[in-house]
Amino acid sequence: MRKSIMQPSWEGSLNTPLLQLRHITKRFPGVLALDDVSLSIGRGEVVALIGENGAGKSTLMKILGGVYQAEAGEIWCDGRAVTIRQVADALRLGIGFIHQELNVLENLDVGGNVFLGREPTWGGRLRLVDRGRIARDTEPHLRRLGLAVSPRTPLRALSLAQQQMVEIAKALSQHARVLIMDEPTSSLTLTETERLLATVKELRAQGVSVIYISHRLGEIEQIADRVVALRDGRNAGELATGDVTHAKMVGLMIGRQLENLYVQGKGPQQARYFEVEGLQTRYRPAHRIRFEVARGEILGFAGLVGAGRSEMAQAIFGVDAPLAGTIRLDGKALAIRSARDAIAAGIYLVPEDRRRTGLITDMTVRENVTLAGLKHHSRWSLIQRRREVETARRQVETLRVKTPSVETTVLSLSGGNQQKVVLGKWLALEPKVIMFDEPTRGIDVGAKAEIYRLMRELADRGVAIVMISSDMEEVLGVSDRIAVMHEGSLTGVLARAQFSETAIMQLAVGARRDV
């Protein structure tokens, strides 16, 4: 008879909160990360945990997940106090963690990922992996999530959203009753996001509780039964279902009402200032791209994941030199064969993955801000540290970067402040064109407002701005015009009077408009 995986037994009445964190305090060297924070979640409840970067959300969840231990406070599960010293303790209590960065192995199949580290075996001392049993035991979890793939499908064959479903299946296979989802939609398309939100609702109906962490407040309005806000490591308030609105959530997070998230500026100052014509990328060599951006204009680029927007920006910046095409700036044709050529011309890229390609995270704020312009901070080939410090301090002050010092390593800053450091690097060089690729991914609404303000200020100073974003609200709110791409080609450009989600989605799935 086949041995089954043991199902834990659970105690507690239906009226008792499934999980409670009571008066949690956590310190790091020089920082009080959590100060007397409490949080509870009921059975089959979706609780959204919100707050600015650095508010303490991740620290609180890592304590619940067994990664950190609190210095004070208690954790209660099913009406009794419990101790969570390690990840295994959290798993035994039915707490699963779906991280923003997926923890999957693409060289394994779906079932291999679901039962990774818990593979059933046969053959006695030979301990041969029972792949048939893995497939059989994985199938019910895939069906539960509506994921119509075989357990034997190689993970690399799945989309990002499907891989995320595999992570959820893994947690469910460990009998998780509480799922912690940390920014689960940050890399998903609009369609994939809708599917994930539907899955959250289905899990709630099945009795699974979800702690949902996201900076996308529109998602929270759709699915949250309750919202708990943290600010500066403390409880900042709570909203019940009927009170969950964008304005109230922002007020709790930042301690004030954010009147104007999107700011309109002076508008275009010089037509056809930056022109791209016949651009052919290695990613989609069969298509040619043509567009122009005026001085003082923000041209938003929308499209589904895989449309080729990032590859277009990388070709313009010279990271992956284009196969063909002409790039003109203020009427002058440019020869861009490398990023060095683009930088020399005043064309800069704020990349999508700021940690991997925009910053050197183990270097200081000063070193990152001045890295692209070392020749301006050196004399006789020797770097002048005093000049570096002056430039870095000026950018920190201008961009309101929250950092103890310009000598602080970038890794220790929040996502929003890291993004400001990337921006400060280019602002120190007096840009003519800046391309922003997903400028606010993973940063909170307060930091978003500052990034939008900086973008508009740059445009008002005459900089031409290209903004690539998968956030529909952001594209509609920030852009002066919107260009839409589909599978490597530009399918249309919308003037502000034509803006709508429907118009963008029609172009994003292949309908065309004369451009």
NUMI-692439 format. One record per residue (C-alpha): residue in one letter; y, x, z. Coordinates in steps of 0.02 Angstrom, whole numbers, plus 50000, padded with zeros to 5 digits. Layout:
<atoms>
AYXZ;...
</atoms>
This chain:
<atoms>
M500005000050000;R501695006749949;K502775011950094;S504465003150095;I506115010750145;M506495005350323;Q507804991650343;P508834993950501;S509004979550622;W510734973450669;E511364965450826;G512884955450877;S513444937550854;L514314930950699;N515924929050799;T515964947250849;P516934958850731;L515704969250633;L516704984950660;Q518154990050772;L519135006150790;R520085005650954;H521565016751000;I521055031250888;T522025047550907;K521775063150802;R522735079550800;F522745094050679;P523665110450713;G525495105650727;V525205087750668;L524815071450758;A523865063150614;L523385047150707;D524235040150861;D523355025650950;V522765017150789;S521665001650793;L520764992450652;S519424978850647;I518414970950508;G517354955250509;R515754951250418;G516034947950233;E517884952150246;V518954962650129;V520264972150229;A521534982150129;L522164997950214;I523875002950148;G525175016150185;E526145030250106;N525335046950072;G525155055650239;A525125039250337;G523395043150406;K522275031750300;S521075045350242;T520985053250415;L520535036450494;M519185033250365;K518475050850384;I518305047550570;L517385031350532;G516305040550404;G515825054650523;V516805068550436;Y518065070450579;Q517925066250764;A519335057850858;E520075065651015;A520345048651094;G519815030751061;E518205021251029;I517195014450885;W516254998050911;C514934990950797;D514144973750823;G514964971950992;R514404988651066;A515175005851077;V514435018650958;T514625037250929;I514865044050752;R514705063050755;Q514155065650575;V513965056850408;A512145052550446;D512705042750600;A513885032250493;L512505028950366;R511325023250503;L512645010750558;G512785003950380;I514445012150334;G514565018150153;F515985028050074;I516485026649890;H517645041349861;Q519065042349735;E518215057749661;L516465052249615;N515005061149700;V513735059549560;L512665071649462;E512745069349274;N511135079249245;L510125065749337;D509735048049285;V510415032549373;G508935030849492;G508985049349534;N510795047449588;V510485031649689;F509085039949791;L509775057649789;G509175066649946;R508045052049992;E506775053349852;P505095044949892;T503605056449862;W501745055749834;G500325068449826;G500285073450009;R500835091450035;L501305092949852;R502745080849886;L502935075349705;V504435064149672;D503875046249641;R504995042249491;G504165025449462;R504575019649636;I506365026049620;A506575015449463;R505815000149546;D506865001749703;T508475005049605;E508304989849491;P508744976349622;H510354985349670;L510894986849488;R510554968249462;R511534964049619;L513054972849545;G512824965649371;L512554983149299;A511464980549146;V510754998049126;S509025005349155;P508735015849312;R508105029349192;T509745030149095;P510545047549104;L512125046349207;R513115055849076;A512845041148957;L513825029349071;S515685025749075;L516715030749227;A516695012749290;Q514805011749272;Q514605028249365;Q515655020649505;M514465005749510;V513035018149529;E513915025149683;I514055007549753;A512215004649715;K511815020549811;A512765014149963;L511914997249952;S510215005749941;Q510625013650109;H510874996050178;A512754997850189;R513594982750269;V515324990650262;L515954999150104;I517495010250114;M518295011149941;D519625024649922;E520735022049768;P519235015449669;T520225010349514;S521365025449494;S520425031549339;L519845014849269;T520465004749121;L521164987249144;T519504979249093;E518494990849207;T519684987249350;E519434968449328;R517544971049334;L517654981449493;L518764968449579;A517514954949529;T516134965649606;V517114966949769;K517254947949774;E515384946149739;L514944958449878;R516054948849998;A515134932749952;Q513494941849990;G514124946350165;V514624964450132;S516264969850214;V517474980850117;I518884992150175;Y519934994050017;I521205008150003;S522375007449853;H524165010849802;R524004997049671;L524704982749771;G524344969849635;E522484972749660;I522654970249846;E523534953649819;Q522024947949717;I520614952449836;A521194955750015;D520804943750156;R521914954050269;V523064969250251;V523284982750384;A524694995250361;L524885012650433;R526515022350440;D526695040050507;G524985039350590;R525295022950682;N524915004550656;A526394997250561;G525844979150551;E524614966950478;L524664952850349;A523514937850340;T522924930650174;G524394918950144;D525674932450183;V525004945950067;T526424948849945;H527054964549858;A528724964149949;K527954962050123;M526684975950094;V528044987950038;G529094983250189;L527654987550308;M527255003850219;I528975011450209;G529885002150348;R531184994750232;Q531304983150083;L531234991949915;E532484982049815;N532354990249644;L530734999349605;Y531205000749421;V532975006349377;Q533785003949209;G534895018049145;K536215021649015;G534975019948871;P534715030448714;Q536085042948677;Q535515051048514;A534235043248397;R532795053648325;Y533145067848446;F531295072148468;E530175068448318;V528305070148294;E527665067248117;G525905068048047;L525175075348208;Q523305078448187;T522345082848345;R520635090848362;Y520115075748466;R520395063048326;P520635073048164;A520485057548054;H522135050348119;R523945055948102;I525235051248234;R527085048248204;F528435043448329;E530175048248387;V531095048048553;A532975047048574;R533945057648696;G534075047848856;E532575036848815;I530925034148906;L529555030448780;G528015023848869;F526285026648794;A524985013348835;G523175011748783;L521405010948849;V520525026348920;G519945036848772;A521365031248658;G521925049348637;R523595049048728;S523275064148839;E522565074048693;M524135070148594;A525245076848734;Q524175092548752;A524315095648564;I526215093948569;F526295105648719;G525175118448632;V523735117748757;D522605112748612;A523585117348456;P523685103048327;L522765104448161;A524295098248067;G525975089848092;T527815093148115;I528765093048279;R530665092648272;L531915094148413;D533725089848376;G533365091248190;K532535108248200;A530695110448156;L529695119748289;A528165130748274;I527135126848430;R525495136248436;S525375138348624;A526105131748787;R527235147148788;D528035141148625;A528315123648695;I529085130348855;A530235141748755;A530825126448658;G531175116448817;I529665104748798;Y528675102748959;L527115093349014;V526785085949186;P524885084449171;E523735070449227;D522725081549346;R524125089649445;R522955099249561;R521905107149425;T523145110049284;G524885107449357;L524825117949515;I523995132949596;T523625124149759;D523295139349867;M525015146349822;T526625141349908;V527945128749854;R529085143349811;E527785151849702;N527345135949610;V529145130749577;T529615147549502;L527965151749416;A528465145749241;G530145154549249;L529745171449327;K530825180549200;H532335171249273;H531865177249447;S531545195549411;R532515211349378;W531785226549291;S530115217349293;L530165215549483;I530185198049557;Q531725194649662;R531075184649809;R532825179449865;R533125171149696;E531435162449707;V531845155649880;E533545149249822;T532795140349672;A531365132949773;R532515126749911;R533675118849783;Q532235109449701;V531505104149870;E533205097049919;T533545088649751;L531815080849739;R531675076949925;V530025086049940;K529305083550115;T528745100950164;P529005111350322;S529555126050216;V529575132850038;E528235144850103;T527035130550140;T525485130350029;V525485116049904;L523725110849954;S524375104450121;L525635092550040;S525335074250000;G524995068949821;G526765062549794;N527535078649856;Q526345088949749;Q526945079049599;K528745082949646;V528325101549652;V527615100549475;L529215091949421;G530285104649513;K529455118649416;W530095111249252;L531795105349314;A532195123149363;L532095127449176;E533295114149109;P532115103249005;K532505094948839;V530895084948827;I529685080848969;M528005072348944;F527305063949100;D525435060449095;E524995047349229;P526515052249334;T526125041549487;R524215041549492;G523635041649673;I525365041449753;D526135028049862;V527475015449817;G528865024849907;A528485040849812;K528305030749652;A530075024049673;E530725041849690;I529775047849536;Y530465033249435;R532215037149497;L532035055349447;M531385050649275;R532855039149246;E534095052149308;L533345064749186;A533505052249044;D535315048749090;R535635067549080;G535015067148900;V533205072448920;A531945063848804;I530485057448905;V528715052748852;M527745043648988;I525865040748972;S525205028049097;S523695016849122;D524665006349250;M525234991049153;E526584986549278;E527265004249271;V527315004649080;L528224988049072;G529434992249212;V529935010149169;S529935011148978;D531375008148859;R530095006148719;I528185005948724;A527035014548598;V525215009048602;M523715019348545;H521935014448498;E520555027048461;G521745040948412;S522975030948307;L524665023248349;T524465004548325;G526234998948364;V527885001648453;L528674987648556;A530524985448590;R530994979348764;A531224961348702;Q529404961748643;F528654968048807;S527164958448877;E525424962548940;T524684952048799;A525654961448664;I525104978348736;M523274973348752;Q523204966648574;L523794983448509;A522684992948632;V521114984948562;G521544988648381;A522754975548314;R524154983848217;R526024982048206;D527114991248080;V527755007348160;
</atoms>
